[in-house]
C-alpha cells in the first residue's frame, strides 16, 4: 500500500506541475499517461524496491523501516525527475510558482 500511495502522490505532483507550467500535449493526454503508464510503472518499481530492501535487511525493524522509507522516496524522486518538464513560458525556471524554494527541483 505504501508503494501505491507514493506512486499516486508522485503522479498527482507531476500532473499539477505540468498543469501549472502548461507542459505536455493537453490535460487529457497528460492524465492518460499518468493513469495508464506512470502509476502502474512506478508502483511496480517501488514494489520491487520494497522486496529487495526487505530481502537484504531481513529482520531488523528500525533499520528496515528507515531503509525502506529512504529507498522508496529516492526512487519516487528519480521517477519524477525523468518526466519533470524543463523551461516553459509559464515557468521560465522550470518550477511552478507554488513549489517550495527549500526543496530541490526534481528535474535536477
Secondary structure, DSSP 8 states (H G I E B T S, - for coil): -HHHHHHHHHHHHHHHHHHHHT-SS-HHHHHHHIIIIIHHHHHHHHHHHHHHHHHHH-S-HHHHHHHHHHHHHHHHHHHHHHH-----SS-TTSS-TTS-TTS--TT-
